[in-house]
């Protein structure tokens, strides 16, 4: 593509599709095995305060264990701010998560909000995550609602 402005828009849309796949692959048990394919081989995935994963093999292992602690989830990533610089890019997203997690032997339905700060790299023409830093803003159970018991995470 010869027009840099058009290429920038094409790249931003491709990164939005990558993020949509992240959400869908986390939420659809039939797609779980595809989740690691969204990352570069040397990717870093940080999910505060729980996980710091280095490399696609560690992300794959975490992904295989995901169904053990997450019964189901629905991820929403919104308000993207994406900056493209050649074959690399950065992005910031707001997050809303609804899920049922296994906590202390019981199933708990949760709401959570947070942010994703991300880096992307184009590899063989395809945009992939090279770094995801997911940080929670707050979390509460469905039963507790949005009252005084909301747990601030930052």
C-alpha positions in Angstrom: 0.0 0.0 0.0 1.5 3.3 -1.0 -0.6 5.8 1.0 0.8 5.9 4.6 -2.5 7.2 6.1 -4.5 4.4 4.6 -1.9 1.8 5.7 -2.1 3.2 9.2 -5.9 2.7 9.2 -5.5 -0.8 7.8 -3.0 -1.6 10.6 -5.2 -0.2 13.3 -8.1 -2.3 12.1 -6.0 -5.4 12.0 -4.9 -4.7 15.6 -8.6 -4.3 16.6 -9.4 -7.7 15.1 -6.4 -9.2 17.0 -7.9 -7.8 20.3 -11.4 -9.1 19.3 -9.8 -12.6 18.8 -8.2 -12.3 22.2 -11.6 -11.7 23.8 -13.4 -14.4 21.7 -10.6 -17.0 22.3 -10.7 -16.4 26.1 -14.5 -16.8 26.1 -15.2 -19.7 23.8 -14.0 -23.1 25.0 -13.9 -24.3 21.4 -11.4 -21.6 20.6 -9.1 -21.8 23.8 -6.4 -23.7 21.9 -6.1 -20.7 19.4 -5.3 -18.2 22.2 -1.5 -18.7 22.2 -1.4 -18.2 18.4 -2.1 -14.5 19.0 1.3 -13.9 20.6 4.9 -13.6 19.4 7.2 -16.4 20.5 8.9 -14.0 22.9 5.7 -12.3 24.2 5.3 -11.1 27.8 1.8 -11.4 29.3 1.3 -9.8 32.7 -2.0 -10.1 34.5 -1.8 -8.1 37.7 -1.6 -9.2 40.4 -1.6 -12.9 39.5 0.6 -13.8 36.5 3.8 -12.8 34.7 4.3 -15.1 31.7 7.4 -15.0 29.5 7.2 -16.5 26.0 4.5 -18.4 24.1 5.2 -21.7 25.8 4.4 -20.1 29.2 1.3 -18.5 27.8 0.2 -21.9 26.3 0.6 -23.6 29.7 -1.4 -20.9 31.4 -4.1 -21.2 28.7 -4.3 -24.9 29.2 -5.0 -24.3 32.9 -7.5 -21.5 32.3 -10.6 -23.8 32.4 -9.5 -25.1 35.8 -10.1 -21.7 37.5 -12.5 -20.0 35.0 -15.9 -21.6 34.4 -16.9 -19.0 31.8 -16.0 -15.5 30.9 -17.1 -12.6 28.8 -14.4 -10.1 27.9 -15.1 -6.6 26.6 -12.2 -4.4 25.4 -13.2 -0.8 24.5 -12.0 2.7 23.7 -8.8 1.7 21.9 -5.9 4.1 21.6 -3.6 2.6 19.0 -0.3 4.1 17.7 1.4 2.4 14.7 5.1 2.8 14.0 6.1 0.6 11.0 6.0 -3.0 12.1 5.4 -2.2 15.8 2.5 -0.6 17.6 1.2 0.2 21.0 -2.3 0.2 22.4 -4.4 1.0 25.4 -7.8 -0.4 26.1 -10.4 -0.2 28.8 -11.7 -3.6 30.0 -14.9 -5.0 31.4 -15.1 -8.7 32.4 -17.9 -10.8 33.6 -17.0 -14.3 34.7 -17.6 -17.3 36.9 -14.4 -18.2 38.7 -13.6 -21.1 41.0 -12.5 -19.5 44.3 -11.8 -21.6 47.4 -13.7 -24.6 46.0 -16.8 -22.7 45.1 -18.0 -20.9 41.9 -18.3 -17.1 42.2 -19.7 -14.8 39.6 -17.6 -11.6 39.2 -17.6 -8.2 37.6 -14.2 -6.6 37.0 -12.9 -3.6 35.2 -9.4 -2.7 34.2 -6.9 -1.6 31.5 -4.8 -3.3 28.9 -1.5 -1.7 27.9 -0.2 -3.5 24.9 2.6 -3.8 22.4 2.2 -5.4 19.0 4.6 -6.6 16.3 4.0 -7.5 12.7 5.4 -10.9 12.0 5.3 -12.3 8.5 2.5 -9.8 7.7 0.4 -10.6 10.7 -0.1 -8.4 13.8 0.6 -10.3 17.1 0.8 -9.3 20.7 4.4 -8.9 21.9 3.4 -7.6 25.4 0.2 -7.4 27.3 0.0 -5.7 30.7 -3.5 -6.2 32.1 -4.2 -4.4 35.3 -7.5 -4.5 37.3 -9.2 -1.4 38.5 -11.8 -3.1 40.7 -13.6 -6.4 41.1 -16.8 -7.4 42.9 -19.1 -10.4 43.0 -22.5 -10.3 41.2 -24.1 -10.9 44.6 -22.4 -7.8 46.2 -23.3 -5.5 43.3 -21.6 -2.2 43.0 -22.0 -1.1 46.7 -19.4 -0.4 49.4 -17.7 -3.8 49.0 -16.2 -3.2 45.6 -12.6 -4.2 45.8 -10.3 -1.5 44.5 -7.4 -3.2 42.7 -5.3 -0.1 42.0 
